[in-house]
Amino acid sequence: MRRLLVGLFVVMLVAPALAYEPLVKKDVFEMPSFTTIGGRIIKNVRVGWEAYGTLNTSKENVILICHYFSGNSHAAGKYSLEDKRPGYWDSIIGSGKPIDTDKFYIISVDSLVNLGTGNPRVITTGPASINPETGKPYGMTFPIVTIRDFVNVQKALLDSLGVKKLHAVMGASMGALQTYEWASAYPEMVARAVPVIGSGWSNGNLIGWLNIWAAPIMLDPNWNGGDYYKGQPPLKGLAEALKIVTLHAQHWEWSNGVFGRAWAEEGKDPSASFANQYKIEAVLDSVGKARAETSDANHFLYLVKANQLFVTGHGGGIIEGLRRIDSPTLIIHTDEDLIFFPEEVRETAALISSDGTPVEIVELQGTRGHLDGVLSIKQAGDKIKAFLEK
């Protein structure tokens, strides 16, 4: 028995080196200027990107991964052997995995106005960036950007690499919105689309929820209309905003099953004092505070606006925008999603397929609600693999 345990320990030591070789490298894409869909010019645009696998000679083995609201381009692998965890979709991206790096060249890009400005691995342009015209951070003078703008920056990067055809575009949540937009805006370039936990538009309910997400930031006196870069940032408001997002992205089965009515500290009854909390309150406070420390409040607000504005086809009719999608589409969702309702995901599928475009729907099982599209994506691994090989 002891020999078996020693053997397992050796395997555990060696496995990380085997699993994450080669390590992931962050690259930077720069544009002297970028014109938004709204006609505004942003100078000195910089975004980070990373890739896994090898680009083939025809440059047609590329799969683009678009990230979610609070995510970034780190979709798979590790930057160093000391990293505690790999990229968020590592379970399906890698050698021999459903998105096989032995076959495909996978690219992922930090979005404009990316939330994680305090993460040294994130490279983005947004309100916290220096406006070359003034030498000061843009703040709320930064142009409003849309999901189409995110897509167009990604396209500019692909153009710079000489990539004219994408084997597939994929993404979860806000990444799904980018996937729909890619397939609608550039149908000749997208061979396959795999939107995960997202519908083809932001409905009124989501627009309202996004307003609620943003409200604590704008109520924090340190926000100061977005002009806080020389003073104290609105960390309390941002932490509360991220706390709301964290709970909204879950399903009640998770919160009830994991926490229920448990107290945060033994012997400290919540009925005895406002200082005494339930466990779920303490956890949400801790998560919100930790995430706020590496995030920017104005960037959060710009992401909220981009998601509120989203309609596939950018501002045209929903039906027209979705019918422009000619790529075979694999839609992955969960019936327990409280952000993008399953009924509207199925309606999205119906509109895409209404003119004959092949559409398949895969439903994930779990108790994490919207987050199952990130945490439980391996369930759809076989379907993704087969879809990419068609």
Wavefront OBJ file of the C-alpha trace (Angstrom):
o trace
v 0.000 0.000 0.000
v 2.826 2.375 0.939
v 4.550 1.706 -2.411
v 1.311 2.541 -4.231
v 0.960 5.832 -2.338
v 4.574 6.766 -3.105
v 3.969 5.978 -6.769
v 0.872 8.158 -6.849
v 2.783 10.999 -5.188
v 5.487 10.815 -7.864
v 2.853 10.863 -10.601
v 1.265 13.937 -9.026
v 4.610 15.723 -9.032
v 5.364 14.861 -12.648
v 1.854 15.272 -14.076
v 1.676 19.091 -14.007
v 4.882 19.370 -16.007
v 3.550 16.922 -18.570
v 0.085 18.467 -18.729
v 1.123 22.079 -19.168
v 4.075 21.861 -21.543
v 4.549 24.143 -23.342
v 3.442 26.878 -20.989
v 1.114 29.607 -22.239
v 2.551 32.944 -23.363
v 0.676 36.255 -23.454
v 1.125 38.327 -26.607
v 0.090 41.905 -27.361
v -1.807 43.181 -30.397
v -1.585 46.904 -31.088
v -3.514 49.220 -33.403
v -2.564 52.878 -33.958
v -6.270 53.681 -34.081
v -9.608 51.933 -34.035
v -12.957 53.334 -35.140
v -15.910 52.134 -33.107
v -19.293 51.218 -34.543
v -20.464 54.532 -33.125
v -17.883 56.405 -35.224
v -15.519 57.357 -32.392
v -11.758 56.918 -32.807
v -9.677 55.248 -30.093
v -5.936 55.697 -30.490
v -3.188 53.329 -29.365
v -5.406 50.299 -28.839
v -3.652 47.408 -27.098
v -5.186 44.036 -26.249
v -3.632 40.848 -24.974
v -4.044 37.496 -26.642
v -2.825 33.961 -26.269
v -2.825 30.879 -28.423
v -2.608 27.116 -28.015
v -1.550 24.653 -30.698
v 0.115 25.287 -34.064
v -1.139 27.354 -37.000
v -1.101 25.220 -40.155
v 0.218 26.396 -43.522
v -3.244 27.156 -44.921
v -4.124 29.098 -41.730
v -7.561 27.468 -41.686
v -7.279 25.456 -38.475
v -8.037 28.451 -36.247
v -10.650 28.340 -33.483
v -11.437 31.658 -31.791
v -12.512 31.568 -28.138
v -14.403 34.646 -26.873
v -14.518 35.171 -23.111
v -17.290 35.951 -20.638
v -18.117 39.236 -18.831
v -15.584 39.031 -16.015
v -13.166 36.759 -17.867
v -10.121 37.277 -20.034
v -8.149 35.507 -22.729
v -6.774 32.824 -20.408
v -8.945 29.974 -21.681
v -6.543 27.065 -21.152
v -3.155 25.947 -19.883
v -0.906 27.617 -17.330
v 1.515 30.522 -17.474
v 3.863 28.780 -15.047
v 4.065 25.473 -13.206
v 3.333 27.363 -9.991
v -0.100 28.531 -11.183
v -2.805 27.208 -8.883
v -5.254 26.579 -11.691
v -5.323 26.539 -15.497
v -7.476 28.596 -17.873
v -11.234 28.416 -17.416
v -11.957 25.955 -20.280
v -8.870 23.811 -19.788
v -11.060 20.726 -19.453
v -11.902 20.890 -23.178
v -8.860 22.654 -24.697
v -5.560 20.819 -25.075
v -3.785 17.851 -26.589
v -6.291 15.042 -27.199
v -9.145 17.066 -25.677
v -12.389 17.992 -27.509
v -10.772 21.196 -28.816
v -7.593 19.396 -29.772
v -4.423 21.480 -29.851
v -2.791 18.718 -31.926
v -5.207 19.674 -34.721
v -6.295 23.246 -34.089
v -4.729 26.632 -33.390
v -6.843 28.214 -30.665
v -6.773 31.981 -30.176
v -8.320 33.959 -27.324
v -8.264 37.749 -26.927
v -8.685 40.130 -23.974
v -11.703 42.284 -24.778
v -11.716 46.037 -24.974
v -12.686 47.498 -21.557
v -11.701 44.201 -19.946
v -12.604 44.126 -16.273
v -9.279 42.826 -14.968
v -7.091 45.923 -15.207
v -5.315 44.946 -11.977
v -4.391 41.513 -13.316
v -0.818 41.702 -14.683
v -1.737 39.064 -17.273
v -4.566 41.167 -18.740
v -3.852 43.733 -21.472
v -6.745 45.944 -22.490
v -7.724 49.448 -23.583
v -10.536 51.246 -21.815
v -11.478 54.015 -19.379
v -8.437 53.311 -17.177
v -6.088 53.779 -20.161
v -4.296 57.050 -20.811
v -5.950 59.269 -23.394
v -3.049 60.383 -25.638
v -4.855 63.676 -26.266
v -4.873 64.663 -22.577
v -2.211 62.525 -20.930
v -4.807 61.477 -18.334
v -7.017 58.389 -17.945
v -10.100 58.514 -20.167
v -12.571 57.805 -17.391
v -16.126 58.145 -18.664
v -14.971 60.098 -21.740
v -13.944 56.780 -23.276
v -16.211 55.967 -26.242
v -19.104 53.588 -25.667
v -18.148 50.249 -27.173
v -20.299 47.324 -28.247
v -20.043 43.584 -28.706
v -19.445 44.280 -32.425
v -16.466 46.448 -31.467
v -15.021 43.526 -29.482
v -15.485 41.361 -32.569
v -13.913 43.922 -34.887
v -10.782 44.193 -32.741
v -10.490 40.403 -32.835
v -10.906 40.467 -36.608
v -8.139 43.061 -36.927
v -5.842 40.731 -34.973
v -6.754 37.792 -37.223
v -6.206 39.946 -40.317
v -2.723 40.796 -39.026
v -1.985 37.064 -38.789
v -3.270 36.400 -42.313
v -6.221 34.325 -41.044
v -9.110 34.536 -43.509
v -11.206 31.586 -42.337
v -12.145 30.371 -38.859
v -12.758 26.683 -38.322
v -15.030 27.774 -35.469
v -15.913 30.614 -33.114
v -16.886 29.686 -29.556
v -17.580 31.416 -26.278
v -19.546 31.388 -23.044
v -22.000 34.072 -21.852
v -20.667 37.389 -23.218
v -18.488 35.095 -25.339
v -21.676 33.581 -26.767
v -22.870 37.066 -27.742
v -19.586 37.614 -29.565
v -20.001 34.237 -31.253
v -23.453 35.132 -32.596
v -22.131 38.504 -33.729
v -19.138 36.950 -35.485
v -21.337 34.499 -37.380
v -23.812 37.225 -38.369
v -21.299 39.961 -39.252
v -18.754 37.761 -41.057
v -20.644 34.666 -42.252
v -18.130 33.985 -45.035
v -15.346 33.717 -42.442
v -17.018 31.532 -39.790
v -17.291 27.842 -40.658
v -18.903 26.826 -37.359
v -20.382 28.604 -34.338
v -20.594 27.295 -30.767
v -22.363 29.821 -28.491
v -22.549 28.656 -24.873
v -25.051 29.946 -22.253
v -26.231 32.905 -24.305
v -29.126 34.003 -26.524
v -29.148 36.170 -29.632
v -30.117 39.378 -27.822
v -30.244 40.966 -24.362
v -33.879 41.070 -23.286
v -35.557 43.652 -21.075
v -35.069 41.543 -17.958
v -31.327 41.298 -18.533
v -31.059 45.011 -19.323
v -32.708 45.670 -15.961
v -30.447 43.237 -14.125
v -27.369 44.782 -15.694
v -28.567 48.133 -14.353
v -28.778 46.549 -10.895
v -25.256 45.129 -11.321
v -23.941 48.627 -12.044
v -25.900 50.574 -9.413
v -23.608 50.062 -6.377
v -20.654 51.528 -8.276
v -22.504 54.683 -9.224
v -23.809 55.080 -5.652
v -20.315 54.872 -4.185
v -19.190 58.485 -3.521
v -15.646 57.518 -4.530
v -16.872 56.837 -8.061
v -17.090 60.616 -8.563
v -18.684 60.374 -12.001
v -15.868 58.061 -13.103
v -13.105 60.514 -12.201
v -11.285 58.632 -9.438
v -7.894 57.712 -10.885
v -6.034 60.251 -8.755
v -7.964 59.389 -5.618
v -9.602 56.433 -3.935
v -11.366 54.041 -6.345
v -14.936 52.987 -5.557
v -13.895 49.572 -4.260
v -16.883 49.166 -1.936
v -19.357 49.774 -4.748
v -17.417 47.549 -7.123
v -17.260 44.759 -4.543
v -21.029 44.953 -4.084
v -21.521 44.904 -7.863
v -19.353 41.808 -8.214
v -21.211 40.194 -5.311
v -24.492 40.646 -7.195
v -22.998 39.193 -10.375
v -21.645 36.194 -8.457
v -25.023 35.261 -6.994
v -27.005 36.035 -10.154
v -24.788 33.681 -12.151
v -25.620 30.799 -9.793
v -28.809 28.800 -9.355
v -30.707 28.627 -6.072
v -30.004 24.874 -5.922
v -26.335 25.746 -5.410
v -26.858 28.421 -2.752
v -29.407 26.324 -0.862
v -27.441 23.095 -1.230
v -24.030 24.469 -0.269
v -24.975 27.094 2.334
v -28.643 26.875 3.252
v -29.180 28.776 6.491
v -25.757 28.023 7.995
v -24.204 30.747 10.132
v -20.902 32.312 9.061
v -19.389 31.723 12.519
v -20.315 29.203 15.154
v -21.991 30.838 18.116
v -22.760 34.057 16.264
v -26.498 33.982 15.673
v -27.576 36.395 12.874
v -30.680 37.178 14.937
v -28.538 38.584 17.738
v -26.668 41.273 15.801
v -26.392 42.896 12.407
v -22.655 42.086 12.595
v -23.449 38.358 12.597
v -23.909 36.898 9.134
v -25.138 33.807 7.409
v -22.387 31.854 5.678
v -23.544 32.743 2.168
v -23.388 36.458 3.060
v -19.814 36.154 4.301
v -18.723 34.170 1.244
v -20.286 36.634 -1.195
v -18.666 39.556 0.657
v -15.287 37.847 0.472
v -15.602 37.000 -3.223
v -16.767 40.505 -4.141
v -13.926 42.154 -2.231
v -11.265 39.861 -3.716
v -12.460 40.352 -7.274
v -12.736 44.121 -6.847
v -9.046 44.358 -5.981
v -8.024 43.367 -9.526
v -10.899 45.065 -11.369
v -11.810 48.573 -12.518
v -15.213 50.103 -11.793
v -15.479 52.134 -15.003
v -14.548 49.095 -17.067
v -17.363 47.229 -15.308
v -19.815 49.950 -16.337
v -18.648 49.864 -19.962
v -19.064 46.090 -20.065
v -22.577 46.516 -18.665
v -23.424 48.992 -21.436
v -21.997 46.725 -24.170
v -24.115 43.823 -22.937
v -27.262 45.935 -22.595
v -26.895 47.138 -26.188
v -26.473 43.659 -27.638
v -28.670 42.469 -30.476
v -27.168 40.073 -33.033
v -26.444 42.090 -36.145
v -25.788 45.211 -34.044
v -28.914 47.265 -33.820
v -30.793 45.720 -36.737
v -33.814 43.518 -36.238
v -33.258 40.388 -34.151
v -34.744 38.167 -36.845
v -32.644 39.660 -39.621
v -29.433 39.499 -37.595
v -29.875 35.844 -36.650
v -30.976 34.771 -40.113
v -27.699 36.113 -41.492
v -25.980 33.269 -39.649
v -25.218 30.573 -42.219
v -22.672 28.628 -40.164
v -23.711 25.295 -38.689
v -24.349 26.119 -35.050
v -24.023 24.100 -31.845
v -25.820 25.887 -29.005
v -24.916 24.749 -25.487
v -27.013 25.923 -22.552
v -28.627 24.928 -19.286
v -32.304 24.983 -18.398
v -31.346 26.441 -14.993
v -29.772 29.609 -16.391
v -31.158 32.686 -14.621
v -29.348 35.182 -16.880
v -30.102 33.930 -20.398
v -33.447 32.157 -20.184
v -33.693 28.724 -21.858
v -36.853 29.727 -23.727
v -34.981 32.534 -25.507
v -31.996 30.301 -26.219
v -34.363 27.903 -27.974
v -36.008 30.828 -29.791
v -32.551 31.928 -30.938
v -31.934 28.435 -32.302
v -35.279 28.494 -34.119
v -34.530 31.839 -35.776
v -31.070 30.731 -36.945
v -32.456 27.501 -38.366
v -35.548 29.113 -39.935
v -33.843 29.404 -43.334
v -32.225 25.976 -43.235
v -29.034 26.614 -41.266
v -28.202 23.447 -39.274
v -28.583 24.000 -35.529
v -28.090 21.530 -32.697
v -28.837 22.181 -29.018
v -27.017 20.533 -26.109
v -28.266 20.932 -22.543
v -25.854 20.850 -19.611
v -26.879 19.357 -16.274
v -25.884 20.811 -12.911
v -26.783 23.071 -10.008
v -24.600 26.089 -10.818
v -27.042 27.763 -13.202
v -25.385 30.118 -15.704
v -21.931 29.154 -14.423
v -22.377 25.567 -15.575
v -21.418 26.874 -19.030
v -17.920 27.406 -17.654
v -17.633 24.869 -14.837
v -19.457 21.932 -16.443
v -18.529 22.419 -20.105
v -16.746 19.043 -20.185
v -20.202 17.407 -20.220
v -20.545 18.632 -23.806
v -17.036 17.514 -24.751
v -18.042 14.643 -27.032
v -20.621 16.805 -28.821
v -18.087 19.603 -29.308
v -15.464 17.174 -30.625
v -17.882 15.617 -33.126
v -19.141 19.040 -34.236
v -15.633 20.333 -34.888
v -14.773 17.228 -36.905
v -17.775 17.504 -39.246
l 1 2 3 4 5 6 7 8 9 10 11 12 13 14 15 16 17 18 19 20 21 22 23 24 25 26 27 28 29 30 31 32 33 34 35 36 37 38 39 40 41 42 43 44 45 46 47 48 49 50 51 52 53 54 55 56 57 58 59 60 61 62 63 64 65 66 67 68 69 70 71 72 73 74 75 76 77 78 79 80 81 82 83 84 85 86 87 88 89 90 91 92 93 94 95 96 97 98 99 100 101 102 103 104 105 106 107 108 109 110 111 112 113 114 115 116 117 118 119 120 121 122 123 124 125 126 127 128 129 130 131 132 133 134 135 136 137 138 139 140 141 142 143 144 145 146 147 148 149 150 151 152 153 154 155 156 157 158 159 160 161 162 163 164 165 166 167 168 169 170 171 172 173 174 175 176 177 178 179 180 181 182 183 184 185 186 187 188 189 190 191 192 193 194 195 196 197 198 199 200 201 202 203 204 205 206 207 208 209 210 211 212 213 214 215 216 217 218 219 220 221 222 223 224 225 226 227 228 229 230 231 232 233 234 235 236 237 238 239 240 241 242 243 244 245 246 247 248 249 250 251 252 253 254 255 256 257 258 259 260 261 262 263 264 265 266 267 268 269 270 271 272 273 274 275 276 277 278 279 280 281 282 283 284 285 286 287 288 289 290 291 292 293 294 295 296 297 298 299 300 301 302 303 304 305 306 307 308 309 310 311 312 313 314 315 316 317 318 319 320 321 322 323 324 325 326 327 328 329 330 331 332 333 334 335 336 337 338 339 340 341 342 343 344 345 346 347 348 349 350 351 352 353 354 355 356 357 358 359 360 361 362 363 364 365 366 367 368 369 370 371 372 373 374 375 376 377 378 379 380 381 382 383 384 385 386 387 388 389 390
